[in-house]
């Protein structure tokens, strides 16, 4: 995964773990190009059923179970939480990998799969969702898992930032929830005293992505009555992207606006579902949101905006050399689904992929979480009514299967290791994180333009700070 290394360096001066990283934030943002598609754009061949009943993969691919809800253990000795969803992989200063993992628990702290309420890392007492950080070896073997955020609700997807953190999204606006929170995978101390990023609004957040040049954030909303929309947050003048900067902003900082996409006649498109042809393009304007905290009702209820049923994943990447925001509309045409690409310079929204498709004996439909692949194109997790897959999608709209769930639950949170050799992905129920390896095709998987992250100070051991985590265990479990 490629990024301009001159521009986006992780901020120094971090604490917790005793680490300050100033290397390239590789593996987080990516260019989705057509230069190195797998095989002849036909995928990796038929999927082979797993005798263990977990993942069907192409010949030559294999998986490792990294975490399992209730079976593996947190560093605090609680059982690993479940209900896995969005995730992202980051480089650890010692050459290992840090995966931030959402837990989409809709109930309270006593619900199955809930994230333990640890002192200092819990926002509210009424909710069981949150995030953990999973540290693995470069090939995906578990080293430790620890709580980074608890007391939030329905943590669905999210997005990575150019400064090397994770934005986790609450997919609910019930009972005062509905915010975005920032999680730092390296500096665990930075996750203490969690606070919502109120400048990004309170609504049914699904996913987000960040323009690395302007630090503008694009956010999707997955809900109904009425359907959700796409939002754009423009940062205030002088905003600097670094860990903790977003939650320090005033609630009204920057501008939050909702998407209004218009067809060639200038008419606002009410529902993205009406498009069914790859290449369909709309002109986009942005309608300012004045009631960000939804004090007068749902933010999406205003007139003159474009909506869609089940807006899902978001990822910043190039499409045919044009940088922009990939956005998923999952329920188009009876859950067939679409992938769109927004070009901010042209203010245009273009349909790049239409599902469902038949490939290698599999029906791929209902795209959900997405990530740009290091060898080009996108990797998509699906959440449909039939079989659920990890699938690839090329820039020309071709989709191909990579894996099929045999566990009766959807795939979530696909994310590549920083060196592009391991695809981490989850199965939501009850919650399993996998590390998938195989003959990924393309020059980036052999190193490409990636450079190792540099540490300006030694890491204090190969696990979270022992005193800190023991304090969590002794004081925090409630």
ZAMARGU-4260 file (C-alpha; in steps of 0.2 Angstrom, whole numbers, plus 5000, padded with zeros to 4 digits):
<rodrens>
0) 5000/5000/5000 | 5007/5016/4995 | 5008/5033/5003 | 5018/5049/5000 | 5031/5047/5013
5) 5037/5065/5013 | 5020/5071/5019 | 5013/5059/5031 | 5024/5055/5046 | 5017/5049/5062
10) 5019/5063/5075 | 5033/5061/5088 | 5032/5064/5106 | 5020/5049/5110 | 5019/5041/5127
15) 5012/5025/5134 | 5022/5010/5127 | 5037/5022/5127 | 5036/5023/5108 | 5037/5037/5096
20) 5036/5032/5078 | 5042/5044/5064 | 5042/5032/5049 | 5030/5031/5034 | 5012/5027/5038
25) 5012/5012/5025 | 4998/4999/5024 | 4985/5012/5029 | 4981/5022/5014 | 4982/5015/4997
30) 4982/5018/4978 | 4970/5006/4970 | 4977/5004/4953 | 4975/4992/4938 | 4994/4989/4936
35) 4994/4972/4945 | 4978/4963/4946 | 4978/4945/4952 | 4980/4932/4938 | 4971/4938/4922
40) 4958/4948/4932 | 4949/4932/4935 | 4954/4929/4953 | 4963/4915/4961 | 4952/4900/4955
45) 4938/4890/4964 | 4936/4890/4982 | 4940/4874/4991 | 4929/4869/5006 | 4938/4869/5023
50) 4936/4852/5032 | 4936/4862/5048 | 4921/4872/5043 | 4928/4889/5044 | 4935/4897/5028
55) 4934/4891/5010 | 4950/4897/5001 | 4958/4895/4984 | 4971/4882/4981 | 4987/4888/4988
60) 4980/4899/5002 | 4979/4896/5020 | 4973/4904/5036 | 4978/4906/5054 | 4965/4909/5069
65) 4972/4925/5078 | 4958/4928/5091 | 4942/4919/5095 | 4928/4927/5107 | 4928/4918/5123
70) 4943/4907/5119 | 4959/4918/5117 | 4963/4930/5132 | 4966/4948/5134 | 4982/4954/5142
75) 4971/4958/5157 | 4966/4940/5157 | 4948/4943/5152 | 4941/4933/5138 | 4943/4940/5121
80) 4927/4950/5116 | 4917/4946/5101 | 4905/4953/5087 | 4920/4958/5076 | 4918/4971/5063
85) 4929/4985/5056 | 4948/4983/5058 | 4964/4991/5052 | 4982/4985/5053 | 4996/4996/5057
90) 5015/4994/5058 | 5022/4991/5076 | 5039/4999/5080 | 5047/4983/5083 | 5042/4976/5065
95) 5027/4967/5071 | 5009/4971/5067 | 4995/4980/5077 | 4977/4977/5072 | 4964/4988/5079
100) 4947/4978/5080 | 4930/4985/5082 | 4917/4975/5092 | 4899/4979/5086 | 4890/4975/5103
105) 4873/4983/5103 | 4869/4979/5121 | 4876/4982/5138 | 4893/4977/5146 | 4885/4960/5152
110) 4880/4955/5134 | 4890/4941/5125 | 4905/4947/5117 | 4905/4964/5126 | 4922/4973/5128
115) 4927/4973/5147 | 4925/4990/5156 | 4942/4994/5161 | 4946/5009/5171 | 4952/5024/5161
120) 4947/5017/5144 | 4928/5017/5146 | 4917/5031/5140 | 4899/5026/5147 | 4893/5012/5158
125) 4878/5007/5148 | 4887/5000/5132 | 4896/4984/5128 | 4905/4989/5112 | 4922/4996/5109
130) 4939/4992/5102 | 4954/4980/5106 | 4971/4981/5099 | 4978/4964/5093 | 4997/4963/5091
135) 5004/4949/5080 | 5020/4943/5072 | 5022/4948/5054 | 5014/4932/5048 | 4999/4934/5059
140) 5003/4924/5075 | 4995/4932/5091 | 5006/4940/5103 | 4993/4949/5114 | 4977/4958/5114
145) 4971/4973/5125 | 4957/4984/5127 | 4959/5001/5119 | 4941/5008/5120 | 4925/5002/5130
150) 4908/5009/5134 | 4903/5013/5117 | 4889/5005/5107 | 4888/4996/5090 | 4906/5000/5084
155) 4903/4995/5066 | 4917/5001/5054 | 4927/5016/5054 | 4943/5022/5045 | 4962/5025/5046
160) 4970/5042/5047 | 4986/5048/5038 | 4993/5051/5055 | 4992/5032/5060 | 4976/5031/5071
165) 4959/5022/5069 | 4942/5031/5069 | 4929/5019/5076 | 4911/5023/5072 | 4895/5020/5083
170) 4882/5013/5071 | 4867/5020/5082 | 4860/5036/5087 | 4850/5029/5102 | 4852/5035/5120
175) 4865/5048/5116 | 4876/5037/5106 | 4881/5040/5088 | 4898/5047/5088 | 4916/5044/5081
180) 4931/5040/5093 | 4949/5039/5089 | 4960/5025/5094 | 4979/5025/5094 | 4986/5008/5091
185) 5004/5012/5096 | 5002/5024/5111 | 4989/5015/5122 | 4990/5029/5135 | 4983/5041/5122
190) 4967/5031/5123 | 4964/5035/5141 | 4949/5046/5145 | 4940/5043/5128 | 4929/5057/5122
195) 4918/5058/5107 | 4923/5068/5092 | 4908/5079/5092 | 4913/5089/5077 | 4910/5074/5066
200) 4891/5074/5071 | 4880/5062/5080 | 4871/5050/5068 | 4871/5032/5063 | 4890/5031/5058
205) 4896/5017/5048 | 4913/5021/5040 | 4924/5035/5036 | 4940/5039/5026 | 4952/5054/5026
210) 4959/5064/5011 | 4977/5064/5015 | 4980/5081/5006 | 4967/5091/5014 | 4962/5080/5030
215) 4944/5081/5024 | 4934/5067/5031 | 4920/5058/5022 | 4908/5048/5032 | 4894/5035/5028
220) 4878/5032/5037 | 4869/5015/5038 | 4851/5017/5043 | 4833/5019/5037 | 4817/5030/5040
225) 4824/5039/5031 | 4839/5031/5023 | 4856/5037/5027 | 4868/5048/5017 | 4886/5053/5014
230) 4894/5067/5025 | 4909/5078/5022 | 4918/5086/5036 | 4930/5100/5031 | 4943/5104/5045
235) 4945/5121/5052 | 4959/5132/5046 | 4976/5127/5054 | 4970/5110/5059 | 4984/5098/5061
240) 4982/5079/5060 | 4989/5070/5075 | 4984/5058/5088 | 4971/5066/5099 | 4968/5082/5089
245) 4951/5078/5083 | 4943/5075/5101 | 4951/5091/5107 | 4941/5101/5094 | 4925/5111/5098
250) 4909/5103/5093 | 4906/5115/5080 | 4924/5115/5072 | 4925/5114/5054 | 4910/5111/5043
255) 4899/5096/5042 | 4889/5094/5026 | 4878/5081/5018 | 4879/5075/5000 | 4868/5081/4986
260) 4871/5071/4970 | 4863/5078/4954 | 4860/5070/4937 | 4864/5079/4920 | 4848/5088/4921
265) 4853/5096/4938 | 4840/5086/4947 | 4845/5079/4964 | 4846/5060/4965 | 4835/5054/4979
270) 4842/5037/4980 | 4858/5030/4973 | 4849/5014/4970 | 4842/5021/4954 | 4859/5019/4945
275) 4863/5002/4938 | 4876/5005/4925 | 4895/5006/4928 | 4901/5023/4923 | 4885/5032/4929
280) 4892/5049/4936 | 4883/5063/4946 | 4889/5080/4950 | 4890/5083/4969 | 4887/5098/4980
285) 4887/5098/4999 | 4873/5104/5010 | 4879/5111/5027 | 4872/5103/5042 | 4868/5115/5056
290) 4862/5103/5070 | 4876/5091/5071 | 4871/5084/5087 | 4854/5080/5081 | 4845/5089/5095
295) 4830/5093/5083 | 4829/5075/5075 | 4840/5065/5064 | 4853/5074/5054 | 4848/5065/5038
300) 4830/5071/5039 | 4833/5087/5029 | 4827/5090/5012 | 4838/5091/4996 | 4850/5078/4999
305) 4855/5060/4992 | 4852/5045/5002 | 4854/5026/5000 | 4849/5010/5009 | 4864/5003/5019
310) 4878/5015/5015 | 4893/5004/5021 | 4912/5004/5019 | 4923/5019/5014 | 4941/5020/5009
315) 4953/5033/5001 | 4961/5027/4986 | 4965/5030/4968 | 4953/5025/4954 | 4961/5025/4937
320) 4974/5036/4944 | 4962/5048/4952 | 4962/5050/4971 | 4946/5050/4980 | 4934/5041/4992
325) 4927/5024/4988 | 4909/5022/4995 | 4899/5007/4997 | 4880/5006/4994 | 4876/4989/5000
330) 4857/4986/4997 | 4855/4992/4980 | 4843/4982/4969 | 4838/4969/4983 | 4855/4969/4991
335) 4865/4967/4975 | 4875/4982/4980 | 4886/4995/4972 | 4903/5003/4974 | 4905/5022/4970
340) 4921/5033/4969 | 4920/5052/4973 | 4932/5063/4965 | 4934/5079/4976 | 4943/5089/4963
345) 4929/5086/4950 | 4915/5085/4963 | 4909/5070/4954 | 4902/5053/4960 | 4905/5038/4948
350) 4898/5020/4949 | 4913/5008/4948 | 4906/4991/4952 | 4889/4983/4952 | 4885/4967/4961
355) 4879/4953/4961 | 4891/4943/4950 | 4894/4925/4947 | 4913/4920/4947 | 4922/4903/4950
360) 4905/4895/4955 | 4902/4909/4968 | 4888/4922/4969 | 4896/4938/4976 | 4884/4951/4982
365) 4880/4964/4996 | 4897/4973/4998 | 4901/4980/5015 | 4918/4984/5022 | 4931/4988/5009
370) 4950/4991/5009 | 4962/4994/4995 | 4973/4980/4990 | 4992/4981/4989 | 4992/4973/4972
375) 4978/4984/4965 | 4959/4986/4966 | 4949/4983/4982 | 4945/4969/4994 | 4927/4968/4999
380) 4918/4959/5013 | 4901/4954/5009 | 4885/4953/5021 | 4871/4946/5010 | 4856/4934/5012
385) 4866/4919/5004 | 4884/4914/5006 | 4896/4928/5012 | 4913/4931/5004 | 4929/4941/5004
390) 4930/4947/4986 | 4941/4957/4975 | 4935/4971/4964 | 4946/4978/4950 | 4945/4996/4943
395) 4936/4990/4928 | 4922/4983/4939 | 4926/4965/4939 | 4923/4955/4955 | 4931/4939/4960
400) 4930/4928/4976 | 4944/4926/4988 | 4936/4917/5003 | 4919/4910/5008 | 4913/4910/5026
405) 4907/4892/5031 | 4903/4898/5049 | 4886/4905/5045 | 4891/4923/5048 | 4897/4938/5038
410) 4915/4943/5034 | 4921/4959/5042 | 4936/4971/5043 | 4947/4966/5029 | 4964/4974/5031
415) 4982/4970/5024 | 4997/4969/5035 | 5009/4984/5032 | 5020/4973/5020 | 5005/4967/5010
420) 5008/4948/5014 | 4994/4944/5026 | 4975/4948/5024 | 4967/4950/5041 | 4948/4948/5041
425) 4935/4944/5054 | 4919/4933/5055 | 4907/4943/5065 | 4897/4930/5075 | 4903/4926/5088
430) 4919/4934/5084 | 4935/4926/5075 | 4950/4936/5068 | 4959/4927/5054 | 4976/4929/5046
435) 4975/4924/5027 | 4991/4920/5017 | 4993/4915/4999 | 5001/4919/4982 | 4995/4937/4982
440) 4999/4944/4965 | 5008/4960/4961 | 5024/4969/4964 | 5019/4977/4981 | 5018/4960/4990
445) 5037/4959/4988 | 5040/4975/4996 | 5037/4988/4983 | 5039/5006/4989 | 5036/5001/5007
450) 5050/5006/5020 | 5051/4999/5038 | 5043/5010/5051 | 5057/5018/5062 | 5056/5020/5080
455) 5064/5035/5089 | 5064/5025/5106 | 5065/5007/5112 | 5048/4998/5115 | 5046/4993/5133
460) 5044/4974/5130 | 5034/4965/5118 | 5017/4968/5126 | 5007/4982/5133 | 5015/4991/5148
465) 5014/4979/5162 | 5011/4991/5176 | 4997/5000/5165 | 4988/4984/5161 | 4989/4977/5178
470) 4982/4993/5184 | 4968/4990/5172 | 4965/4972/5178 | 4965/4977/5197 | 4955/4993/5196
475) 4945/4992/5180 | 4935/4977/5178 | 4917/4982/5184
</rodrens>
